[in-house]
Amino acid sequence: MIVVMKAHATEDDIRTVVRMVEELDYRAHVIRGIERTVVACVGDERGEFHQLQHLESVSGVERVMPVLRSFKLASREVRPEGSRIKVNGVEVGGPRLTVIAGPCAVESAEQVEGAAEAVKRAGAHMLRGGAFKPRTSPYSFQGMEDEGLKLLEHAGRKVGLPIVTEIMDPHDIDLVVEHSDVLQVGARNAQNFSLLRRLGKVRKPVLLKRGMSTRLEEFVMAAEYILSEGNPDVILCERGIRTFETATRNTLDLNAVPLLKEWTHLPVVVDPSHGTGIWSLVMPMALAAVAAGADGLLIEVHPTPEKALSDGPQQLKPRRFAELMTALKPVAAAIGRSL
C-alpha cells in the first residue's frame, strides 16, 4: 500500500503517518516527489492491509491505495513522475541523457587515463572501468583489483568525471565506496540477494545490470531488494540476455526499455557493448536505445582495443566513440531530450 500525502502536508503530518504505519508492523519508506510525498508501506503481503485504510482520516493524507505489482517500492505508482538520481552533479533520469563510458577493465595507468581523457573530450558524463572482473574462465584476466580501483579513481578525478565500477564481493563494499561514485552490480550478481541487501544500506547509487537469463519482473524485484533496505538510488541497466542466437554475444532486449519505464520510476540505461559484443553494432543499437526511451548509455571505450585484456572486440576506439556522441544528438533532440 502507499499513502499519498497532500501537496500541503507538513513534516509533522508525514512523521505521524510513518509512526502509525510502523505501529501496524509495516516498514515505512518516505518517497519525496516533485509535487507529492508518498509513504510506502511494506510488510507481509498476508497482513491486514485494511488497517492502513484508516490512515485516510489522518491530517495531510490525500488517499491510501494498493500497489498491485509484486515490486512495491520500484513501482511507477509510487513516483509517477520518475526518479532522478544525482551523482556528483550529474543527473540520471532527467531530460538530459547520461553517457557512461570507459574501458571494460583497468589495465594500466596509461590505458585508463587515456580512455578517461578521450571520453571526457567527446562529452561523456561519467567514467566506467572494471577493477574487479568476473570472468567465465578462472584463467582469464581478473582485473587489477585494489590497485586498479585507485588508478580508475585517479583518472576520473583528473578529468572531472564521476566513477562507476563493479562490486562483486560484499567484503569489498567499503573499499569500493571509498574510491567510486556509483557501484555497479554485474549480470552474474543480479540475483545475489545478500550482496543486494548490503548495497541497500550504502548511501551511494547502484547501477544494477539485468542477469543474462533474468525475466523483467525478476530484474525489478532484484532492485526491490536494494530499495527495501533504504537505498533509493538504483539505476537499471539492460545489457542483453542469453537466447538461442549465437551471431552476437547476447540479444539486446530493447523491448525492456519502454516496458521498464512503464512499470517503474527508476532510470533505465542500456549497455550495447555487452548487448552485442561487436563494436560495429554498438552505434546502431545505442541510437535505437535512445529512440526507445533509455535515460542513458553504458559504452566501453579503449585506446587500443586490439590489445585489450578483456572484451576487446566490443570496445570502441576513441574516434568511434566521438562519432557516436555526435550521432546521438539529433536522435535525442527528436524525442525531446538533450545530450
N, C-alpha and C positions, 0 to 999 in steps of 0.2 A: 504494500500500500504506500501511497505517497500523500503527504499533507501539503497542499498548495497554500502558501500564505498570501494574504492580500498585499497589494503594492505598498500600502502604508503601514504594514506590520512593523512593530518596533522590535528591538533586540530582546526586550523583556518578553514580548509575545513569543518569539522564537525559542527562547530558553524555557519558557513554560511548556511549550509543546514538546520539546526534547525531553524534559523531565517526565512528563506524563507518558510519553512513548516508552521510556526506559522503565517506568514503574509497571508497565504492562509486559515486561520481559522481552521487549524488542530492542534492537540496536538502532539508534537514530543517526542518520547521516545528513548533515545540513549541506545543501547544494545551492549556491547563490548564483542566480542567473542575472541577465541584464535588467529584466523588469520584475521578476518574481523570485522569491526564495522558496525552495521546496525542502521538506523534511522527509527523507526516505526511511520507511520503517521496515527493517529486515529482521526476519526471525523464522522460526519453524513454520513451514507452509501449512501445517496442520493446526496452527494456532487459531485462537478465537479472533479472527480479523474484525468481526462485527464490533468488538470493543473499541477499535480505533475509530469507528464511525462517529462515536460520541465527541470526538475532537472538533467536529464541525461547529459545535456550540462555543468553542473557546475563542477568546478575543484574538483577532488578527488572522484567523483561519478562513480561507475562502471556500475550500472544499477538500474532501478526502476521497481518493479514488484508487482503485486497484491497478497494479501493473500486471498486465496479462501475460507477458513473456516470462520465461524462466530466468532470464537475466534481469535483475531489478534495477541496480544502480547504473548500468550501462544503457538502459532503455532510453530511446528518444523521448518517451513520455515524461521522463524526469527533467529533461532540459531540452525543450523543443527547438530552441534557437541554436543548439550545438555548442560544444565546448571549444574554447580557445586556450591553448597551453603556451605559456611563456617560458622561453629558455634563454636566459641572459639577453633579453631584448629582442629575441626572435620569436614571432608568434606562429604557432602551428594551428591551423583550423580557421583562420580568418580569410579575408578576401585575397590576400597575397599568398601565392604558392610558396612552399618551403622546399628547397632543394638541398639534400644532404649528400655530400659527395666525398670521395676519398678512396684509398686503396682497400682491397679486400683484407690484407694483412700488413701490419707494420713489419718491415724487413730491415730497415736501417734508418739512421737519422737523415741521410741524404735523400733517400727514397720518399719518406713520409713528408719531409719539409718541401721537397719538390712538388709533391702532389698537393699539399696544402696551399702553396703559393699559386699553383695553376688553377685550382678550383675557386679560390678566392678571387683571382683576377677575372675569371669567367662569370662570377656573380653568384656562386653558391652561398648558402646561408649558414650551413654547419659542416663540420669536418667529421667524416666517419673513418674508422680503421679498426682492425681486429688485433688486439694484443694476445688474447686467448682464443685459439682457433679450434672449434670442434671439427674433426675430420673423420671421414668414413674409415680410413686406414690408420692404424696406430703408428705406421711408419712414415706418414706424410708430415710435412711441416706443421707444427702445433702452435706456432706463434712465439713471440719473444717474451710473452708474459709480463712480469713486473717491469722489466726494462722497456719493453715495447709500449707499455701504458704511459710511462714517463716521457718517452720520445713523442708519442702522439699528443700528449698534453702540451709539451713544449712547442710543437709545430702549430697546434691550434692557437695557443696564446700569442705566438709570434705574429700570426696573420690576423688575429682578432676574430676567430670563429669558435663557437661552442663545440664541444667534443661529444661524439656519440660512439660508444664502444660496447662490445658484447660482454655480458656477465654469464658465466657458466656454472660457477660453484657458489653456493650460499656463503661459504667461508671467505670468499673474496669480495664480498659486498662492500665492506668498509674501505678496502683498498681502491676499488673501482669508483666508489662515491667520491673519494678524496681527489681523484685525478680526472674525472669526467663530469659532463653536464647532463647527459641522458644515458640511461642504462638500457642496452638492447638485450632482449631475450630472443635467441635464435629459434629456428624451426624445430630443432631437436629437443628443445626445452619448453615448447609451447604448452605442454601439459605436465610439466614438472611442478606439481602443486605446492610442494614445500618451498621451492625457490620463489614461486609467485607470491605466496603468503609473506615471505620475508621481504620481498620487494614492496609489498603493500605497506610496510612500516617505514619505508625510506621516503625522505622528503625531496626526491628528485624525480623528474619524469621518466617513464618507462616506455620504450618502443617495443611493442610485442609483435613478433612475427608469427604468421599463421603456420601451423605444422603442415608438413608435406602431405599428410593424409587426414587432416582435420576438417570436419564439416564446419560450416559457418557458425552454427549455433554453439558448437564446442569451442570455437575460436573466441566468441564473445564471452562465453562462460569462463574461459581462461582469464580474460580481462576482469571479469567479475571477482575473481579471487583476489586480484590486486586492489580493486576498488573497495571490496568489503573489509579490507584491513586498514583503510583510511587514506590511501594514496589516490587522489582524484585525477592525477595527471598521467593518463595512459593514451598512447598513440598506437593505433592498429596498423599493421603493415601486411599487405597482400604481396607474397613473394613466389607465387606459383605452387601448384600441387602436383603430386605424382599421379599420372594417368597411364594408359596403355601406350601413349605416343612416346616414341624414342628419338624423334628428329630433333627435339630440343631438350634441354636439361630438365625442365619442368613445363607444365602447361599453365601459363599466366592467366588466372581466372579474373578477368576484368568485370564479369557479372557481379563479382563480390563487391565492387566499389559502390555502385548505386544502391545495392541491397543493404550493405552495412550502413550507408548514410541514411537509409530509410529506417533501419532498425535501431540505430544507436546514435547518441550525441557525440561519441568520441571521434577525433580526427582520424582520417584514413589516408595512409600514404602507400605508394606502390614501389616495389623493387623489380624493375625489368631486367636487371643484371642477372640475379638468381632466377628470375622468372623464365628466362630464355636460355641463358648460358652461352649466348653467341653475341659478340659485340655488335655485329651489323644489325641485329634485331632490337637493340636497346633503344635507339632513337624512335623507330615507328611505334613501339609499344609504350614508350614514355609519352609520346604525343597522344596516343589512344587513351592512356590512363588519365591524363589531364582532361581530355574531352569527356571521359566517363564521370568526372567529378572528383577525382582524387585531390586531396589537400596538399599533397607534396610528393616528392620522388626521392628514392634512395638509389644513388648511382655509383658504381665502382669505377674509379679513375686511377690509373697507374702511369708514371712517367715512361716506363718501358715494359708494357705488359708481356712482351715476348720473353722477358727474363723473370717474370713474377714467380714467386714460390708457391702461390696459391691462386687458383681460378684465373689464370692469365687470359684464356680465350674470351671471357665475358667482360673484361675491363677495357674501358675507353682510354685512348691516349688523350692528353690534354687538349690537343687541337680539335678532336672529335667532340669532346665534352663542350668546348666553347661553341661549336656549331650547333649542338643540341640546345644549349641555353638560348641561342638566337632563334632557333626554330620554335621554341616553346612560347615565345612572346605573343605571336598572332593567335595561337590556339587558346592561350589563356585569355586574351582580350575578347575572343569570340564568345566565351562563356561568362564574361563579366568579371574576370579575375586578372590579377597582375603578377608580375614576376619581380 
